Amino acid sequence: MSIGLIHKAEEKVFLSAAEAGTFLSQIDKRWERLVQLVGDYRPVLTNPSKEPYEELIQAVAGQQLHKKAADTIYERFKSLGTDGHFPSPQKILEMDLEKLRSCGFSARKTETIRSIAEATITGVVPSRKAAEALTDDELIERLTKIKGIGRWTVEMLLIFSLNRPDIMPADDLIIRNGFRYLHNLKTIPTKKYVLEKSEICAPYRSVAAWYLWKTAKLPDYVKVNSKLTKLKRSETL
């Protein structure tokens, strides 16, 4: 499986899935063990024909909701488009607020979706083709200016939609717990710790993030984290 092609803006060549695992395994014994436990890298990428504004709206729809509920709301929203197509930014802005709310969006999410539509029309949210010519940092800087869009949301777009190889979502709690498991820490590490310790995974931190996400499904994950938490509590008594 190919992780991707050469990305001109970043000037990096993506590795194959097998090579990515080998790269991480060679970092140290801890990464070697994790790669062995999780297995081959199997990224779940989104539809390459989807535009960034569509991905952002879908991400907003799913915030703080179970997948089933998020999918239902997203499908209702998609049905508001013409001839089965995703609603265009212009059409979104023409919609009555109550029509958007009827899909299941909160007032805050409705406002964010409209902000995404406006930003797409003005060019702040680039087309997919234009996005491919921008660096990771350029996209993060541009898109986080949109009200309601945080860094984590943009990082998910970069990893799963634009297929960028070197993103580490340090604000992600599962990622931080993954490092706790990997490094046998007593407490959940800070964002600073994650960023520092993941530098060794560059230029393939997106692959490293995928492995860290998978730690939560490992048989000994709960046991190890529970043991470390109890140890930390006993030290404070």
C-alpha positions in Angstrom: 0.0 0.0 0.0 1.3 3.4 -0.8 1.2 6.2 1.8 1.3 8.8 -0.9 3.2 10.6 -3.6 5.9 13.2 -3.6 4.4 16.4 -2.0 6.0 19.4 -3.6 5.2 21.9 -0.9 6.9 19.9 1.8 9.5 18.3 -0.5 9.2 14.9 1.1 8.8 11.5 -0.3 6.2 9.3 1.4 7.3 5.8 2.3 5.3 2.6 1.5 3.3 1.1 4.4 5.9 -1.6 5.1 8.8 0.9 5.0 7.0 3.3 7.4 6.7 0.5 10.0 10.3 -0.4 9.5 11.3 3.3 9.9 9.6 3.5 13.3 10.8 0.1 14.5 14.4 1.3 14.0 13.9 4.3 16.4 14.3 2.3 19.6 13.0 -0.8 21.3 9.8 0.8 22.5 8.7 1.7 19.0 9.9 -1.6 17.7 7.6 -3.4 20.2 4.6 -1.1 19.4 4.9 -1.7 15.7 5.1 -5.5 16.3 2.0 -5.4 18.6 -0.2 -3.2 16.3 0.9 -4.7 12.9 1.2 -3.1 9.5 0.2 0.5 8.9 -3.3 0.6 7.5 -4.4 4.3 7.1 -8.0 5.1 6.6 -8.1 7.9 4.1 -11.1 9.9 2.9 -12.5 10.3 -0.6 -9.8 12.1 -2.6 -12.5 14.0 -4.6 -13.8 15.8 -1.5 -13.0 19.4 -1.1 -11.4 20.8 2.1 -14.6 22.7 3.1 -16.6 19.4 2.9 -14.1 17.7 5.2 -14.2 20.6 7.6 -17.9 20.6 7.8 -18.0 16.8 8.3 -15.4 17.2 11.1 -17.6 19.9 12.8 -20.7 17.6 12.5 -18.9 14.9 14.4 -17.5 17.0 17.2 -18.4 15.6 20.7 -20.9 13.0 19.2 -20.9 9.3 18.9 -20.2 8.2 15.3 -23.7 7.0 14.6 -25.3 10.3 15.7 -22.7 12.3 13.8 -23.2 10.2 10.6 -27.0 10.7 10.8 -26.6 14.5 11.1 -24.1 14.6 8.3 -26.3 12.7 5.9 -29.2 15.0 6.7 -27.0 17.9 5.8 -25.8 16.3 2.6 -29.4 15.8 1.5 -29.8 19.5 1.4 -27.6 19.7 -1.7 -28.8 19.6 -5.3 -29.1 16.3 -7.2 -27.3 14.4 -4.5 -24.3 16.7 -4.5 -22.8 18.2 -1.3 -24.2 21.7 -0.7 -22.1 24.4 -2.2 -20.7 27.2 0.0 -23.1 29.6 -1.7 -26.1 27.3 -1.1 -25.1 26.9 2.6 -25.2 30.7 3.1 -28.5 30.9 1.4 -30.1 28.4 3.7 -32.3 29.5 6.5 -30.6 29.0 9.9 -33.5 26.8 11.1 -33.0 24.6 8.1 -29.4 24.0 9.2 -30.5 23.5 12.8 -33.1 20.9 11.7 -30.2 18.6 10.6 -29.3 18.3 14.3 -26.6 21.0 14.5 -26.3 23.1 17.6 -26.4 26.9 17.3 -22.6 27.0 17.6 -22.0 24.4 15.0 -24.4 26.1 12.6 -22.4 29.3 13.0 -19.2 27.4 12.4 -20.5 25.8 9.2 -21.6 29.2 7.9 -18.1 30.6 8.7 -16.6 27.7 6.7 -18.8 28.5 3.8 -17.9 32.2 3.9 -14.2 31.4 4.2 -14.4 29.1 1.2 -16.0 31.8 -1.0 -13.4 34.3 0.1 -10.6 31.9 -0.6 -9.4 31.4 3.0 -10.4 27.7 2.7 -8.6 26.6 -0.5 -9.7 24.2 -3.1 -8.2 20.8 -2.9 -5.8 21.6 -5.8 -4.7 24.8 -4.1 -4.3 23.1 -0.7 -1.8 20.7 -2.3 0.5 23.6 -3.0 0.4 24.9 0.6 2.6 23.7 3.4 1.2 22.2 6.6 1.9 25.3 8.6 0.3 27.6 6.0 -2.9 25.5 6.1 -3.0 25.4 9.9 -2.4 29.2 10.1 -5.2 29.9 7.5 -7.8 27.5 8.6 -7.6 28.1 12.4 -8.5 31.7 11.8 -12.0 30.5 11.0 -14.3 30.8 14.1 -14.9 27.3 15.5 -12.0 25.6 13.8 -9.1 24.5 16.0 -5.7 23.1 15.2 -6.8 19.5 15.9 -9.5 19.7 13.2 -7.1 21.0 10.7 -4.6 18.3 11.6 -7.2 15.6 10.9 -7.8 17.2 7.5 -4.0 17.2 6.8 -3.6 13.5 7.8 -6.7 11.8 6.5 -7.7 14.0 3.6 -4.6 15.6 2.2 -2.4 12.6 3.2 0.4 14.6 4.8 3.1 12.4 6.3 4.5 14.5 9.2 1.7 15.6 11.5 1.6 14.9 15.2 -1.7 15.9 16.9 -0.2 16.7 20.3 -3.6 18.0 21.7 -5.2 14.6 21.1 -5.8 12.8 24.4 -5.5 9.4 22.8 -2.2 10.3 21.3 -1.0 11.6 24.7 -2.2 8.4 26.4 -0.4 6.5 23.7 2.9 8.1 24.7 2.1 7.4 28.3 1.8 3.7 27.3 4.8 3.8 25.0 7.1 5.4 27.5 5.6 3.8 30.7 4.8 7.1 32.2 2.9 7.5 35.5 0.8 10.4 34.2 -0.6 11.7 30.9 2.2 13.6 29.3 1.9 17.3 28.3 1.6 18.6 24.7 5.2 19.8 25.0 6.4 16.4 25.9 4.6 14.8 23.0 6.0 17.3 20.5 9.5 16.9 21.8 9.5 13.1 22.0 7.8 12.7 18.5 10.6 14.8 16.8 12.5 11.5 16.4 9.6 10.2 14.2 10.0 13.0 11.6 9.4 13.1 8.7 6.7 10.5 9.3 4.9 11.6 12.4 1.5 11.0 10.9 2.4 7.3 10.7 3.6 7.5 14.3 0.3 9.1 15.3 -1.6 6.2 13.7 0.3 3.7 15.8 -0.3 5.7 19.0 -4.0 5.8 18.3 -4.0 2.0 18.0 -2.5 1.6 21.5 -5.9 2.0 23.1 -7.0 -1.3 21.5 -4.0 -3.3 22.7 -4.7 -6.0 25.3 -2.4 -4.7 27.9 -3.2 -1.0 27.4 -5.8 -0.6 30.1 -3.8 -2.8 32.5 -0.6 -0.8 32.1 -2.3 2.6 32.3 -4.3 1.5 35.4 -1.2 0.2 37.1 0.7 3.4 36.5 -2.3 5.5 37.8 -2.5 3.5 41.0 1.3 3.8 41.4 1.0 7.6 41.0 -1.8 7.8 43.6 0.1 5.7 46.1 3.0 8.1 45.9 0.8 11.1 46.8 -0.7 9.4 49.9 
